[in-house]
Amino acid sequence: QVQFVESGGDLVQPGGSLKLSCTASGYPFSTYTMGWYREAPGKQRDLVAIIFSNGTVNYADSVKGRFTISRDNAKNMLYLQMNSLKAEDTAIYFCSRRIAGRGDYWGQGTRVTVSS
């Protein structure tokens, strides 16, 4: 019953911004660490950012200073604000809860393409 629905992906020019959203359901959202991940076709899925139940956040070095992860526990939603986008940010972006250091359920993801 655990489900994640990602949205907000788009085609954007380098230097532009996007905000991704994730709607979670089927579990007590507020008690879990949540993460954003991304992958390109044929490449491994990498962790981009995490946010703990108390709001503490961590980021991959590749996005630090440009991306901001946040959550709204009242709405069971997770967000990723992406600024100063680069071509290397192009990927499918997924959200998931983290249990024992990894995600256990996945949605369809949302595609971000950064290109001029």
C-alpha positions, 0 to 999 in steps of 0.5 A: 500500500506504500505509494509515491507519486512524483511530479514537476519534472520538465525541460529547462535551460541551464541555470533555470529552476524547477520544484519537484513534488512527491505525494506519499501514502500508505504509511506514517509519513512524518516518522520516516526519513525521506530521500530524493534519488535520480538516475539516467538510463543505464546508470545507477540510482544515486541519492541526491538529498535526504530529510529526517523526521525532525527536518535535518537535511543532507545533500550529495556534494554534486547538488549542495548549495543548489538544491533544497529538500523539504517536507510538509508532514501535514500533507504527506508531501516531499519537495525538491527545489532545484536552482542553477540547474546544469546539464548533468542534473538531467535524470529521472527523479524519484522519492522514497522513504529510507529504511536501513539506509535504502528505499523500499518502494518506488513510484514512476519518477519524474523526468528532468531534462536540462538542455539549451 
